[in-house]
C-alpha cells in the first residue's frame, strides 16, 4: 500500500487546485473592461479580440467601457475582481508605463495586476500640415529655429505620448513649439487638418487615408524601428539619436492569477491574434503583432515604465 505524507498530499492538492481553473476556463461569460470611451483604438482592439475569443471559447465575451480617472475606473474594477480570469483589462500601455510617474495619485495600484498578453503595437508617426514647407525632421528643426514661436503642435492630452514625446523632441533638438492639447486623438487630428496646429504625433491608422489624400504629410515614423507598412519612411531616431516612443495595447488580469490560467489565456489569445481575420484587421489599421510571453510582457512594462519615468522627471511634468 502506498503511503503519502501530509506534505506530499498538500502539494498534490495544490497542483490540482491551480490546474483546475485552467482546464475548465472559461466557466462562464468573460468581461473585457476598457478604461477609455467607446470608439477609440483600444475599444476597437478589445472588440476584435473579444469576438475571436468568444467564437473559440463558446462563451459570451462582453466588452465594457469604464472611462474616467485616467484609466483608473476601469483598472480598479479589474484590480478588485476575482483572479479567475473572467474579468480582464484591455488597456493602452500608458496605464502602466506613464501614469504611475505622471500622476501624483492613482485610484489603482499598477503593481496589482497580472500581465497576460501584448495584443498589438501601434505605429506612431510624425505628421505636419501640408502648408508647412518641410518634408523631413531636419527640415522641421531648421524651420522651427528660423521661425521661433511660430510653430505649434497638437496632442490628444497632457501626459499622452503625443505630448511627452514631442516635448522630448524639442528638448533633444533645441527647438520650441507651442503645445495645444485637445480632448482626444480625433479632435487633435481635426485641429491639424484645419491648420489650427502644424505638427502632431499620431498613430498611422488614424492618418493614413488623410496622408494618401494629401491632407497631412508624413515626416517620420516615431517608433524605434521603421514601420513594416512604410519601410521607406525614416524614423525620428535615425536623425535624433536617443529619441524613443511607443504605442501598444495589452491584456491584464487581477493579481495572483494561477500561472496555469495565465498560460491558458495567453495561448488562446495568441491563437486569436494569428487568425487570418485578425491579421487582416492589423494590416488594415497598421498594427504589428507582438509575440511575447507573459514574463516578457512584464519585462516590457518595466522597461517602458523606466523610460517614461525618466522622461517625465526630466521634463518636470506632473499632474495632480
Secondary structure, DSSP 8 states (H G I E B T S, - for coil): -----HHHHHHHHHHHHHHHHHHH--SS-EEEEESS-TTSHHHHHHHHHHHHHHHHHTS-EEEEE---TTTHHHHHHHHTS-TTSSEEEEEETHHHHTHHHHBS--SS-TTSEEEEEEEEE--EEEEEETTS---SHHHHHHHHHHTTTT-EEEESSTTSHHHHHHHHHHHHHT---EEEE-SSHHHHHHHHHTTS-SEEEEEHHHHHHHHHTTSEEEEEE-SSS--GGGTTS-BHHHHSTT-----EEEEEEETT--HHHHHHHHHHHHHHHTSHHHHHHHHHTT-B-----HHHHHHHHHHHHHHHHHHHHHHT--B-
